[in-house]
Amino acid sequence: MQHFPIFLAVAGRRIVLSGGGDAAMAKLRLLMKTEARLTVIAAEIAPDIRKWAAAGKLQIIERAMEPGDALCASLFYAANEDDVEDARVTAIAQAEGALTNIVDNLAESQFITPAIVDRDPVTVAIGTEGAAPVLARAIKADLEERLPSSLGVLARIGKTFRHAVDVLPMGRKRRDFWSAFYFNKGPKAVAAYGEAGVLPALENLLDDHVMTGAVQGHVDLVGAGPGDPELLTLKARNALDKADVVIHDRLVTPEILELARREAIIIDAGKTGFGPSMKQSDIDALIVQHALDGHHVVRLKAGDPTVFGRLDEEVEALEAEGISYRIVPGITAASAAVANIGQSLTRRGRNSVIRLITGHDTKGYADHDWTALARPGEVAAIYMGKKSARFIQGRLLMHGADPATPVTIIENVSRADQQIIATTLAELEPTLSRANLQGPAITFYGLAPRAAVSQAQTLKELA
Ligand code: SAH
């Protein structure tokens, strides 16, 4: 980070700007939102700036800047759009102790002004160190849309109400109160009654929250999808936003854990397929304990929690304790993987059944209806199938499957290091041994990557 973001106290302080044209006006529009004392110095001053001066928003000195003009200024902007003049005035301001900025000149500026989303007193500042102004604009546009326009009003009135909320216990209870205010009751009150509706809404809401007694824990059993954060559902994101505790699987990626509420406790309950692992019953107990402590627990599972996720054991443990829970589905590895090889899970005239099968279960290698699977056109998505590949291959061939049946293995689906390996049933082993995959992998029996995808993949490998 080359620039450190701060919010500078400028109320009543002096900010000086040298320049009287378009660049000066653009900066002044921002600066006039503050309570700083603004002085504009330039030999030629645009009519709009004169109007602002007449309205008492700033002071004008109508001549070129001279030594002494920036005395006691905390910030100084050079906006003459003339390199030589900007360098001259900046030298004066620096000698007089101001922090200086030259408009559109990152290298010569001591500070830069971020893109701003203004919901005063809530202000979001976005900076890219000058590297990607387009990106800053896009983020700004996105936030402008997302943050309720009444947020500023709500924050201002909410601030005056903070002491009243002391009747609620600290932590979860208070957070729930404020989140219900800012994102639900508050905006509704403003829409219905304007600013005057906000305080009564706060009072009603507080009454409701005081009435509702002890804190109840809750568990969201959430699908995290295959790894790419963009493949999370909005429900999953919202749950992560609210979580006090996140208990996650080994396969949940760091990028997704990043999205959890900053104060959330993150617990890795990772269970490697064969290595040392936390027992399922211990995980159940862990979830239950945190919920009984009154926390909002997010149990975050790779893919979809209902697919090979041992969801039912956790649900039963919660039901036994009468803990409220909700299941939030996710994109399972098979769905994400098939999309990335340009195929469908089902296809008219090819397969009207798709089997999601596991390579191993509690008893070891899992048995399946091999006769049915061996028929032409069958498709199966094999989860946890790396170690059992030879076993599956043997069973299918023994039951008469065509050795030329396409098989596709996709490792690290949706992640930066995704790898697609196309082979056939006959070649499944040794292809897999050779590939020596370290990441999670899903195997499609009966599907080859669509030609275009396979070609793109080859080009990538050659590159
Ligand atoms: N609930 C998960 C599956 C858990 S079982 C889901 O719906 O996807 C774990 C197996 O899922 C892994 O052995 C692997 O076969 C598959 N898997 C999960 N995430 C994967 C990923 N990103 N890429 C490839 N396979 C994945």
Residues whose N, C-alpha, C, O or C-beta is under 5 A from the ligand:
A	BS01	SAH	P226 G227 A302 G303 D304 P305 V307 F308 G309 I331 T332 A333 I382 Y383 M384 G385 I410 E411 N412 V413 P440 A441 I442
